């Protein structure tokens, strides 16, 4: 597997404040709303909704909150009008950045994303300007504990349909084709595997050093603070840090 590892990011996420966790729930709520509108509120019949529920549980969002969001989305299905818009650009030092959003106001979101790029010395580009530097994969992160058996988990992951498996930074990273993600995730869950993080992600084909990591992390945090921004992918090689940025 490439050197893509989320463990440093996850360690930062574990130390997030209640306010930050609340913001994560706001973002998940939008994903739930879109999934319910597209496929209904019954997770048994809506694989996309099942994926989002699994993602929410990995973020330690309570089941009651998830259920309320599904019920709310079902009652407001005709008024939900979120659009998926993806922006591409360059962070400080020319780092490739892809910003995925769910928005009910494209003009507002485009202005916000452009402002963040500009504020940190980057620039928003045109569609396709950096996406060729990434591949899309289903990604599942499992914590490596004292009793973990690397080989056994690798064999189990491959048997469940995973494409690749790696161990780094105290965690296992399991990847698969995006179209196989739901099936692989559910198969692993049925075997008792729990995830620190799971979802469809854009993974850089290669990573590059960052001249000013602190500046770049501030840009990522500002994107994270924007309610419209769902995910940010980049090809920066960042140093590991403990605690929240």
C-alpha positions as CSV (number, residue, x, y, z in Angstrom):
1,X,0.0,0.0,0.0
2,X,1.1,3.6,-0.5
3,X,2.3,5.5,2.5
4,X,-1.2,6.8,3.2
5,X,-2.0,6.5,6.9
6,X,-4.7,8.2,8.9
7,X,-3.5,7.3,12.4
8,X,-2.0,10.7,13.2
9,X,-5.3,12.3,12.1
10,X,-7.3,9.9,14.2
11,X,-5.2,10.6,17.3
12,X,-5.9,14.3,16.9
13,X,-9.6,13.5,16.4
14,X,-9.8,11.6,19.6
15,X,-8.8,14.7,21.5
16,X,-11.4,17.0,19.9
17,X,-13.7,19.1,22.1
18,X,-17.4,18.5,22.4
19,X,-18.0,21.5,20.1
20,X,-15.8,19.8,17.4
21,X,-17.7,16.5,17.9
22,X,-21.0,18.4,17.5
23,X,-19.7,19.9,14.2
24,X,-18.9,16.3,13.0
25,X,-22.4,15.3,13.8
26,X,-23.8,18.3,11.8
27,X,-21.8,17.1,8.8
28,X,-23.0,13.5,9.3
29,X,-26.5,14.8,9.6
30,X,-26.3,16.2,6.1
31,X,-25.0,12.9,4.7
32,X,-27.9,11.1,6.4
33,X,-30.4,13.6,4.9
34,X,-29.1,13.1,1.4
35,X,-29.0,9.3,1.8
36,X,-32.6,9.2,3.1
37,X,-33.8,11.4,0.2
38,X,-32.1,9.1,-2.3
39,X,-33.0,5.7,-0.9
40,X,-35.4,6.0,2.0
41,X,-35.0,5.8,5.8
42,X,-34.8,2.0,6.2
43,X,-31.1,1.1,6.6
44,X,-31.9,-2.5,5.6
45,X,-33.0,-1.3,2.2
46,X,-30.5,1.5,1.8
47,X,-26.8,0.5,1.7
48,X,-25.7,4.1,1.4
49,X,-27.5,4.9,4.7
50,X,-25.9,1.8,6.3
51,X,-22.5,3.1,5.3
52,X,-23.1,6.5,6.9
53,X,-24.5,5.0,10.1
54,X,-21.3,2.9,10.3
55,X,-19.2,6.1,9.8
56,X,-21.2,7.9,12.5
57,X,-20.7,5.0,15.0
58,X,-16.9,5.1,14.3
59,X,-17.1,8.8,15.3
60,X,-18.8,7.8,18.6
61,X,-22.1,9.5,17.6
62,X,-24.8,8.1,19.9
63,X,-27.4,5.7,18.3
64,X,-30.2,8.0,19.6
65,X,-28.8,10.9,17.7
66,X,-28.4,8.9,14.5
67,X,-32.0,7.6,14.8
68,X,-33.3,11.1,15.3
69,X,-31.5,12.4,12.3
70,X,-33.0,9.6,10.1
71,X,-36.5,10.4,11.4
72,X,-35.9,14.1,10.9
73,X,-34.6,13.5,7.3
74,X,-37.7,11.3,6.6
75,X,-40.0,14.1,7.6
76,X,-38.2,16.8,5.7
77,X,-37.4,14.7,2.6
78,X,-39.2,17.1,0.2
79,X,-37.4,20.1,1.5
80,X,-33.8,18.7,1.5
81,X,-31.8,20.2,-1.4
82,X,-28.2,19.6,-0.7
83,X,-25.9,19.4,-3.7
84,X,-22.5,17.6,-3.8
85,X,-19.9,20.0,-5.1
86,X,-16.2,19.2,-5.3
87,X,-13.5,21.9,-5.5
88,X,-9.9,21.4,-6.4
89,X,-6.9,23.6,-5.8
90,X,-3.5,24.1,-4.3
91,X,-2.5,24.7,-0.7
92,X,0.6,26.6,0.4
93,X,3.6,25.3,-1.4
94,X,1.6,23.9,-4.2
95,X,0.1,21.0,-2.2
96,X,-2.8,19.3,-4.1
97,X,-6.1,19.7,-2.2
98,X,-9.6,18.3,-3.0
99,X,-12.5,19.7,-1.0
100,X,-15.8,17.8,-1.0
101,X,-18.9,19.7,0.1
102,X,-22.6,19.2,0.6
103,X,-24.3,22.6,0.2
104,X,-27.7,24.3,-0.1
105,X,-26.1,27.4,-1.5
106,X,-23.4,26.9,-4.1
107,X,-22.4,30.6,-4.4
108,X,-21.8,30.8,-0.6
109,X,-19.8,27.6,-0.5
110,X,-17.6,28.5,-3.5
111,X,-16.8,31.9,-2.0
112,X,-15.9,30.3,1.4
113,X,-13.7,27.6,-0.2
114,X,-11.9,30.2,-2.4
115,X,-11.4,32.4,0.7
116,X,-9.7,29.6,2.6
117,X,-7.4,28.8,-0.2
118,X,-6.5,32.4,-0.7
119,X,-6.0,33.1,3.1
120,X,-3.2,30.5,3.3
121,X,-1.4,31.4,0.1
122,X,-3.1,28.7,-2.0
123,X,-5.4,29.0,-5.0
124,X,-8.7,27.3,-6.1
125,X,-8.2,25.7,-9.5
126,X,-10.4,24.2,-12.1
127,X,-12.1,20.8,-12.0
128,X,-9.5,18.1,-12.8
129,X,-6.4,20.2,-12.0
130,X,-5.3,17.9,-9.1
131,X,-7.8,14.9,-9.1
132,X,-5.5,12.9,-11.3
133,X,-3.1,12.8,-8.4
134,X,-5.5,10.7,-6.4
135,X,-7.3,7.4,-6.5
136,X,-10.7,6.6,-4.9
137,X,-10.8,3.7,-2.4
138,X,-12.9,2.3,0.4
139,X,-10.8,2.8,3.5
140,X,-11.3,1.1,6.9
141,X,-9.0,1.9,9.9
142,X,-8.7,-0.7,12.8
143,X,-6.8,0.0,15.9
144,X,-3.8,-2.3,16.6
145,X,-3.9,-3.5,20.2
146,X,-1.5,-5.6,22.3
147,X,-3.3,-8.8,21.4
148,X,-3.7,-8.1,17.7
149,X,-2.7,-10.8,15.2
150,X,-1.5,-9.0,12.0
151,X,-1.5,-12.0,9.8
152,X,-5.0,-13.2,10.9
153,X,-6.5,-9.9,10.4
154,X,-4.9,-9.5,7.0
155,X,-6.2,-12.9,5.9
156,X,-9.7,-12.1,7.2
157,X,-9.7,-8.7,5.3
158,X,-8.7,-10.4,2.1
159,X,-11.3,-13.1,2.5
160,X,-13.9,-10.4,3.0
161,X,-13.0,-8.8,-0.3
162,X,-10.3,-6.2,0.6
163,X,-7.7,-5.3,-2.0
164,X,-4.9,-4.2,0.3
165,X,-3.8,-4.3,3.9
166,X,-1.1,-2.4,5.8
167,X,0.2,-1.9,9.4
168,X,1.6,1.5,10.4
169,X,1.5,3.9,13.3
170,X,-0.4,1.6,15.6
171,X,-3.2,0.9,13.2
172,X,-4.3,-1.3,10.4
173,X,-5.5,0.2,7.2
174,X,-7.7,-1.9,4.9
175,X,-8.7,-0.7,1.4
176,X,-11.0,-2.0,-1.3
177,X,-12.6,-0.8,-4.5
178,X,-15.2,1.9,-3.8
179,X,-18.0,-0.2,-5.3
180,X,-17.1,-3.1,-2.9
181,X,-16.9,-0.9,0.2
182,X,-20.4,-1.7,1.7
183,X,-19.9,-5.5,1.3
184,X,-16.4,-5.6,2.7
185,X,-17.2,-3.3,5.7
186,X,-20.3,-5.4,6.5
187,X,-18.5,-8.7,6.2
188,X,-15.8,-7.5,8.6
189,X,-18.3,-6.2,11.0
190,X,-20.1,-9.5,11.0
191,X,-16.7,-11.0,12.0
192,X,-16.5,-8.7,15.0
193,X,-14.2,-6.1,13.6
194,X,-14.8,-2.5,14.8
195,X,-13.4,0.6,13.0
196,X,-11.8,3.8,14.1
197,X,-12.8,5.3,10.8
198,X,-14.4,4.1,7.6
199,X,-15.6,5.6,4.3
200,X,-14.9,6.3,0.7
201,X,-11.8,8.4,0.4
202,X,-9.5,10.0,-2.2
203,X,-6.0,8.6,-1.6
204,X,-2.9,10.4,-3.0
205,X,-0.8,8.4,-5.5
206,X,2.2,9.9,-3.8
207,X,2.9,12.4,-1.0
208,X,5.1,15.5,-0.9
209,X,6.8,17.3,2.0
210,X,5.3,20.5,3.3
211,X,7.5,23.5,3.8
212,X,5.2,25.0,6.5
213,X,3.2,22.2,8.2
214,X,1.7,24.5,10.8
215,X,0.3,26.8,8.1
216,X,-1.1,23.9,6.1
217,X,-2.8,22.4,9.2
218,X,-4.4,25.7,10.0
219,X,-5.9,25.7,6.5
220,X,-7.2,22.1,7.0
221,X,-8.7,23.1,10.3
222,X,-10.5,26.1,8.7
223,X,-12.0,23.8,6.1
224,X,-13.0,21.4,8.9
225,X,-14.8,24.3,10.7
226,X,-17.0,25.0,7.6
227,X,-20.3,23.2,7.9
228,X,-20.5,22.7,4.1
229,X,-17.2,20.9,3.9
230,X,-17.5,17.1,4.3
231,X,-14.1,15.8,3.4
232,X,-10.7,17.2,2.4
233,X,-8.1,15.1,0.6
234,X,-4.5,16.2,0.1
235,X,-1.1,14.8,-0.8
236,X,0.9,16.5,1.9
237,X,3.2,14.4,4.1
238,X,2.5,15.7,7.6
239,X,4.4,15.0,10.8
240,X,2.7,13.1,13.5
241,X,1.3,15.1,16.4
242,X,-0.5,14.1,19.5
243,X,-3.6,15.9,20.8
244,X,-5.7,18.5,18.9
245,X,-4.2,20.9,16.5
